[in-house]
Amino acid sequence: MNTLQVLILSAVEGLTEFLPISSTGHLILAAKVLSVAQSNFTKSFEISIQSGAILASLFLYWKVLAFQREVLKRVVWSFIPTGIVGFAAYKVIKSSFLGDLDLTLASLLVGGVVIILFEKYFESHRGKLEVKELSLKKSLALGLIQAISVIPGVSRAAATIIGGEFLGLERKSAVEFSFMLAIPTLLAATGYDLLKNINQFDKGEIGTLAIGFIASFVVAYLTIKWFIKFIKKENLMGFGVYRIIVAFIFLIIG
């Protein structure tokens, strides 16, 4: 990958990680548009630049996690099932799921329909719970829902936001919980992949990862700030429509 490709992919990661449109799916599509081959390093790059997004979320929410124990407890409980599924399915995810364009487009399309249907449902079924009021049992259930996002195109953000609202969280609380839950989830995914593959990378590739980290952090930070303001006034319907349009465009052009 050249520097321009690295910057574009990192910006795509930072922009899409916390929106309900699937960062992994968009990275796969962006790599196709940029003619970036799906090598072992490319797949590790797509996973590891998530660490920049992690830092953005941690930078904004560290005080909440450090001083509100009930919130931290629910983040930990929700991460447990996701961590187990991610660890158990790591080889399948890395060898089969990542880079699978057909699976990604199908997930984007189905996920878009699901978002639209749930938005219609939530118009009259708004949750009222804050994160600290979510039961530990429901926190575990939300972790299981998030685990579905190991499939590229599903969107971790969409799964946790919709799942959180379905379990009774108020919308803004569901969105912020999604941001905080990203920290252990993406940290585990990035750390485990780097542990498995770091010895295979040369100095140039490690430098590429560093550039990607910085770029994704900056874009993710700005995206989180914008999305919090957006969600106070708008719903997720537009993201559902966008997912469907993107899926059809790539299905048509092949």
N, C-alpha and C positions, 0 to 999 in steps of 0.2 A: 504493500500500500504506500502511495505517496502522501505527502503532508496534507494536500488538499482533501484527499479521500478520508484521511484520519480525522481532520477537523469537521468535515461534513457528517461523518458517521457519529462522532462524539456529540455534535450539536443535535443530531436526530435523537440520540439516547437521552440527553439532558432535557430535550423538549417533550419527549413522549413517555418517559418513565413514570411520571406522576399523573398523566392524563389517561382516561379510560380508552386508549386506542392501541395499546400494546407496543412497548418499546422494542421487544425482541422481534415482533412481526415487522415493524418499520425498519429495523436494522437489516433484516433479511431482504426486504424490498429495496432499500437504499443500496445495499451491496450489489444487488442485481442490476440496478440502474447504472451504478458506477463501474460495473464490470469487475468487481472485486471477487476473486475466487474464494470459495468456501474451504479454506485450508484449516488445519488444526489451530494455527496461530490466529486466523481470522475469527474462528469460533471463540477462542479464549479472549481475544480482544473485545468481542461483543459482550462477553460476560464481565470482564474485568473493568471496563469503563463505567459499569454500574457503580463502582466504588466512588466515582466523582459525584454521582447523584446521591449516594449515601451520605457523603460529607455535607452536601447542601441541606438535606433533611436534618442531620444531626446538628448542624450549625444553627438551625432555626428552632429545634425542639429539645435541645439538651437539657434546658432548665426544667421543662415539664417532666422528662424522664428521670432527672436527678432528684427532683423534690416532690413529685407526686407519685408516691409508691403504688397507689391503687391503679394508676394508669400504667406504670411500668409492669406491674404484675399481669395485667391483661395483655400487654404486648408480648410478654414472655410466653404466656399460655397459648396465645394465638400462633406464635412461631413454632411451637413444638410439633404439631402435625405437619406443618409445611416443611420443616427441617427434615423430618423422618422421610416424607415422600420424596423430597429433593435428593437426599442422600441415596435412597434406595433406587431411584430412577436415573441417577446421574449418567450412567453409561448410555442408556437409551436416549436421554435428552441430548447428550453431546454427539452421539453417532448417528442418530436417526431424526430427531425432531428439529434441531437447529439446521437451517438451510433447506428444509422441506417446504418449497414454495406452495405446493397444493394444500398441505395441511395448514399453512399460515393463512392463505386466502379463505379457506373454508372456515377457519376460526374467526377471522375478521368479519366475515359475512354473517355467520350465526350469532356472534357476539353483538353485532350491530342491531340485529333483530331483537335480541334479548334486552338490550339497553332500552330500545324504544318501547317494548312491551312493559318493562318494569317501570319506566317513567309514567306510562299511562296508569299503572297500578298505584304508584306512589303519590299520584295527584290527590288521592283521597285516603291514603294510608301512611301519613308522615310519622316517622318515629320521633320520640321525645327524649330518649336516654342520652346522657353524656357518657364518655368512655368509661369513667370510673364507676358508673352504675351498671355496666354490662356484666352479667353473671359470668363466672369462670367457665361454666358449661357452654355458654354461648360463645365465649372467647375461643374455646377449643373448636367449636363448630365453624367459626369464622376462619380459623386457621386451615381447616379442611377445605373450605370454599376457596381460599387463596391458593391452595395446592393445585387446583385445576389449572392455574396459570403457568405450570411447567410446560404446557402445550403452547408453542409460539402462536401469537395472534389472539389468544384469549384475553390478555391484559391483566396483570396483577392488580393494578389500580381499579379497573372495572370490577373485578371479582370481589375485592375487599370493600369498595364503596357500596355496591349493590347488596353484597352479603351483609354488610354492617347495617344498612337501612332495613333490610328484610328482618334482621334480628332485633330491630327496635331503636337503633341509633338515630339521632337527629342528623340531618344531612351534613352539616359542617363538621360535626363530631366524627361522622363516618369518613369524611375526606381526610381530616387531620389524623385519624387513627391509621388510615392507609399510609400516610406519609411516615408515621412513626414505626409502623410494622415493617416498612421497607428496610429500615436500618439493619435489624438482625437477619432478615431474609436475604438481602442483597450482599451483606457482609459475609454471610456463610457461603453463598454461591460463589462469590469472587474469591474468597480465601481458599476454599476447597479446590477450585479449578487452578489457581496459581500454585498451590501446594503440589498438585499433580503434574503441572506442566512447566513451571518456571525454569527448571534446569535445561529445558529444550530450546529456550529462547536465547538469542545472542544479544549483545549490548544495544544494537540498533533497534531490535524489537522491544526491548525493555524501555528504551527511550520513546518509542511509539506509544507504549502503554501510558507513560507519564504524560505525554501531550494529550492523549485522549482523556485521562483523568482530569486534568485542569480544565479542558474545554467543556466536558460534560458537567463539571461542578458549576461553572459560571452560568451555563444555560439552565440547568436544573434549578438553581437558586432563584433565578428570575421567573421561571415557570411556576414554581410553588407559590411565590408571592402573588403572581397574577391569578392563578387558579383559585386561591382562597377568596379573592375579591369577586371573581366571576361567579363562583358557586353560591354566593349569598343572594344573587339576583336571578340567576339562570338555572336551567336544569341540564341534564346530560343528553337530551334528545338530539342535539346537533352532532354530538360525537357518534351517536349510533348511526345517523344518516351518513356521516363522513366515512365511517368504517365500511358501510355497504358500497358506497361509491368507489372507494379505493379498491375494494375487492373485485368489483365488476370491471374496473379499468384494467387491472392486471390480468384478469381472466380473459379479457378481450384481446389485449396485446400479446398475451402469452409470455 
